[in-house]
Amino acid sequence: MSDFYNGPEEYRPIGMWGYFGYNILFAIPIVGLILTIVFAVSARNVNLKNYARAQFCWLIVYAIIMGIILASVGSMAGLAALFG
């Protein structure tokens, strides 16, 4: 599908297998985080840059949710030790 694109190179669509590959790449624990940040800041393709930014936003949401869960579990353990 992207073989028929005639516009500027920076707006070239990413194919389905491209998104699939980037999902796998971004899922690698440390390397994926680094590459997500690099692509979100300096990718030449606008579609890849926006996709990496969306992935980075999801990472932030997951981190906030995990922080809330860990804080609530820790406070419950503290209360159990205090009143237990």
Backbone as CSV, one residue per row, in Angstrom:
resi,resn,N_x,N_y,N_z,CA_x,CA_y,CA_z,C_x,C_y,C_z
1,MET,0.822,-1.185,0.000,0.000,0.000,0.000,0.866,1.248,0.000
2,SER,1.956,1.254,0.760,2.801,2.443,0.799,3.651,2.566,-0.460
3,ASP,3.651,1.535,-1.335,4.394,1.625,-2.595,3.738,2.594,-3.559
4,PHE,2.477,2.910,-3.353,1.750,3.793,-4.250,1.726,5.228,-3.759
5,TYR,2.445,5.521,-2.704,2.462,6.863,-2.123,3.377,7.759,-2.946
6,ASN,2.890,8.939,-3.327,3.664,9.863,-4.151,3.980,11.174,-3.448
7,GLY,3.664,11.303,-2.174,3.872,12.558,-1.461,5.279,12.662,-0.884
8,PRO,5.461,13.631,0.006,6.770,13.814,0.639,7.175,12.594,1.465
9,GLU,8.461,12.335,1.518,8.983,11.152,2.206,8.700,11.199,3.714
10,GLU,8.659,12.385,4.300,8.446,12.486,5.742,7.024,12.132,6.156
11,TYR,6.092,12.081,5.195,4.703,11.711,5.493,4.346,10.327,4.963
12,ARG,5.331,9.537,4.559,5.072,8.202,4.021,4.378,7.344,5.080
13,PRO,3.274,6.712,4.724,2.553,5.873,5.694,3.393,4.679,6.138
14,ILE,3.150,4.256,7.346,3.784,3.047,7.868,2.818,1.901,7.630
15,GLY,3.322,0.809,7.114,2.482,-0.351,6.831,2.111,-1.116,8.085
16,MET,1.219,-2.075,7.914,0.761,-2.885,9.037,1.918,-3.641,9.671
17,TRP,2.810,-4.204,8.870,3.952,-4.937,9.413,4.934,-3.993,10.093
18,GLY,4.974,-2.752,9.649,5.806,-1.759,10.318,5.324,-1.497,11.733
19,TYR,4.023,-1.285,11.887,3.460,-1.085,13.224,3.663,-2.321,14.091
20,PHE,3.500,-3.498,13.513,3.709,-4.737,14.243,5.152,-4.832,14.734
21,GLY,6.093,-4.519,13.856,7.510,-4.563,14.230,7.866,-3.527,15.280
22,TYR,7.321,-2.322,15.150,7.594,-1.294,16.155,6.992,-1.660,17.497
23,ASN,5.827,-2.315,17.509,5.257,-2.796,18.773,6.192,-3.771,19.462
24,ILE,6.733,-4.703,18.704,7.662,-5.672,19.279,8.927,-4.964,19.762
25,LEU,9.437,-4.036,18.961,10.647,-3.310,19.327,10.447,-2.478,20.589
26,PHE,9.319,-1.787,20.690,9.057,-0.951,21.852,8.750,-1.773,23.097
27,ALA,8.421,-3.053,22.953,8.097,-3.902,24.096,9.335,-4.463,24.784
28,ILE,10.506,-4.349,24.172,11.739,-4.815,24.804,12.026,-3.885,25.981
29,PRO,12.273,-4.426,27.169,12.288,-3.600,28.377,13.129,-2.317,28.346
30,ILE,14.413,-2.359,28.307,15.215,-1.143,28.396,15.431,-0.533,27.014
31,VAL,15.756,-1.384,26.047,16.010,-0.921,24.679,14.762,-0.275,24.095
32,GLY,13.595,-0.836,24.364,12.348,-0.293,23.851,12.053,1.095,24.395
33,LEU,12.337,1.306,25.674,12.125,2.625,26.263,13.056,3.653,25.622
34,ILE,14.311,3.281,25.452,15.284,4.200,24.843,14.896,4.507,23.400
35,LEU,14.541,3.482,22.633,14.166,3.703,21.242,12.852,4.469,21.112
36,THR,11.935,4.255,22.034,10.697,5.030,22.017,10.990,6.515,22.185
37,ILE,11.865,6.841,23.114,12.232,8.241,23.330,12.971,8.797,22.124
38,VAL,13.904,8.015,21.563,14.660,8.483,20.399,13.738,8.720,19.213
39,PHE,12.847,7.782,18.922,11.926,7.946,17.794,10.936,9.087,18.038
40,ALA,10.503,9.266,19.276,9.551,10.334,19.577,10.169,11.717,19.399
41,VAL,11.474,11.809,19.558,12.142,13.103,19.463,12.715,13.362,18.081
42,SER,13.307,12.325,17.457,14.107,12.611,16.266,13.777,11.788,15.028
43,ALA,12.639,11.142,14.976,12.291,10.382,13.770,11.978,11.337,12.622
44,ARG,12.413,10.985,11.430,12.146,11.827,10.261,10.729,11.644,9.742
45,ASN,10.189,10.452,9.909,8.829,10.175,9.456,7.848,10.676,10.517
46,VAL,6.933,11.518,10.131,5.963,12.111,11.064,5.073,11.033,11.681
47,ASN,4.693,10.039,10.902,3.828,8.975,11.417,4.550,8.154,12.481
48,LEU,5.811,7.842,12.253,6.588,7.103,13.242,6.806,7.942,14.492
49,LYS,7.058,9.229,14.320,7.252,10.113,15.468,5.988,10.168,16.327
50,ASN,4.835,10.309,15.690,3.578,10.362,16.447,3.251,9.033,17.104
51,TYR,3.568,7.920,16.433,3.329,6.606,17.023,4.221,6.395,18.248
52,ALA,5.475,6.801,18.150,6.381,6.672,19.290,5.927,7.563,20.442
53,ARG,5.419,8.751,20.136,4.902,9.626,21.187,3.695,9.011,21.870
54,ALA,2.836,8.368,21.099,1.673,7.699,21.688,2.110,6.549,22.590
55,GLN,3.103,5.785,22.149,3.625,4.699,22.984,4.225,5.244,24.273
56,PHE,4.937,6.360,24.178,5.531,6.969,25.362,4.453,7.457,26.326
57,CYS,3.366,7.994,25.802,2.253,8.421,26.661,1.647,7.221,27.389
58,TRP,1.531,6.093,26.707,1.016,4.891,27.362,1.963,4.419,28.456
59,LEU,3.264,4.528,28.223,4.222,4.158,29.263,4.053,5.025,30.501
60,ILE,3.806,6.312,30.302,3.585,7.213,31.428,2.307,6.832,32.174
61,VAL,1.250,6.518,31.433,-0.014,6.108,32.066,0.190,4.829,32.871
62,TYR,0.898,3.841,32.297,1.178,2.598,33.027,1.990,2.868,34.282
63,ALA,2.983,3.749,34.197,3.814,4.062,35.361,2.986,4.712,36.465
64,ILE,2.080,5.605,36.102,1.221,6.251,37.099,0.295,5.230,37.756
65,ILE,-0.297,4.349,36.948,-1.187,3.316,37.497,-0.426,2.383,38.428
66,MET,0.767,1.965,38.020,1.567,1.079,38.874,1.985,1.788,40.153
67,GLY,2.295,3.075,40.073,2.631,3.840,41.281,1.465,3.908,42.248
68,ILE,0.267,4.118,41.717,-0.923,4.155,42.570,-1.163,2.799,43.217
69,ILE,-1.019,1.731,42.444,-1.230,0.383,42.988,-0.199,0.066,44.067
70,LEU,1.064,0.365,43.787,2.110,0.077,44.779,1.941,0.929,46.032
71,ALA,1.538,2.177,45.883,1.313,3.029,47.053,0.144,2.521,47.890
72,SER,-0.911,2.060,47.229,-2.064,1.566,47.989,-1.741,0.249,48.681
73,VAL,-0.984,-0.622,48.031,-0.592,-1.881,48.664,0.345,-1.611,49.843
74,GLY,1.259,-0.685,49.652,2.168,-0.340,50.751,1.447,0.275,51.917
75,SER,0.461,1.124,51.637,-0.276,1.733,52.755,-1.150,0.693,53.464
76,MET,-1.681,-0.278,52.717,-2.461,-1.332,53.356,-1.573,-2.202,54.234
77,ALA,-0.345,-2.475,53.759,0.576,-3.268,54.567,0.977,-2.493,55.824
78,GLY,1.161,-1.187,55.682,1.488,-0.368,56.850,0.353,-0.334,57.860
79,LEU,-0.871,-0.226,57.375,-2.030,-0.241,58.268,-2.189,-1.596,58.947
80,ALA,-1.936,-2.673,58.210,-2.045,-4.006,58.794,-0.992,-4.199,59.882
81,ALA,0.213,-3.661,59.668,1.254,-3.782,60.684,0.923,-2.910,61.894
82,LEU,0.287,-1.782,61.674,-0.044,-0.859,62.756,-1.173,-1.399,63.623
83,PHE,-2.212,-1.919,62.971,-3.385,-2.388,63.713,-3.419,-3.897,63.896
84,GLY,-2.497,-4.611,63.269,-2.542,-6.076,63.277,-1.981,-6.671,64.473
